[in-house]
């Protein structure tokens, strides 16, 4: 595996096709058309990996989970109703596999990939100071997210990173919409508490917050 | 609007669900209350940091190729028989599929019985044995077309040894099943001192299929 950190813009990788095109792709994939399967994989693999990696914080495990999710999806493709979105179904499968892995690992603290805390690049002195503050803030936020329960973490990731609606998140996590909102609410409270403690000790991050608050 | 009411609307505001007069009241309170403004900023910046951070490790460049090979290795027998050409690259990837299937599938997780002896779940063990046997059959078919491929020959030998170990159903083999599951394809190749074939292995010149070796013809199943 490589140790490179890729700058992945959610808007830059292949955007999901319109629903009609996806339905045609699914139809071809059901006939085991390899080019259709390949296209489905390439359409969804980056977003799926980004989500799973944030959940398990281990590159190797995340890649294997994604492979497992795709294989399970393809093996059950005949029963998939193309009226629904393939990505939602795929994320649902991946989430289930992720939970199994997390349960077996029983705590991912030792597997957190510290590369997410890589230093900012060189630049002007002022820029370096701002980058350091931003780095501290990012570090604090992700540290807090990593301490959320898996369902809360998944809800937060799907909402903020994957820009999913509460309805979509409910489908992926296979829970009611009200439960999704409850997860987000509790996650926000927990994040607030964790970050408030961090900012109380860190004057630079606290200054950022003060500026943002106005 | 007091602080208690305002804070009860934080989620609705963050979810973009506040509108009308309630939104106006909320905005007014926010302007007048530094404490609520600060607490809301804490939540807003959290969301902004999460949304803006898109740095993730790079997915392996051969991810799609390996996955397609895995799909092919689990396809029905009559579909596989017509696609010998691109199975040259497939068995190694198929072995990787077996490896991670053994690692991730709950069916293969060993349980500890009252005697302290580990035992594999029978269903998982049978499925994995079938997968290993099918892989060997694929390799045998390809080796008839490419009898001089040293990499395939070495891999077949290693796989036969593993299958034989798994087939001996004892506590020792249960450990070996778990150990085999932990081996990656790279470790197998390293032990055989074989270079991993590049993605897009060329098809045999007399392949039954035409076109791209990675895109076998569609067959209705």
Interface residues (C-beta under 8 A of the other chain):
Chain A: X1 X2 X3 X4 X5 X6 X7 X8 X9 X10 X28 X31 X32 X33 X34 X35 X37 X38 X41 X42 X45 X46 X49 X50 X53 X54 X59 X62 X63 X64 X65 X66 X67 X68 X70 X71 X74 X75 X97 X100 X101 X104 X113 X115 X116 X137 X138 X141 X142 X144 X145 X156 X157 X160 X161 X163 X166 X181 X184 X185 X188 X191 X192 X195 X196 X199 X208 X209 X210 X212 X213 X214
Chain B: X10 X11 X14 X15 X34 X37 X38 X39 X40 X41 X42 X43 X44 X45 X46 X47 X49 X50 X51 X53 X54 X55 X56 X57 X58 X59 X60 X63 X64 X66 X67 X68 X70 X71 X72 X74 X75 X79 X97 X100 X101 X103 X104 X106 X109 X214 X215 X216 X218 X219 X220 X221
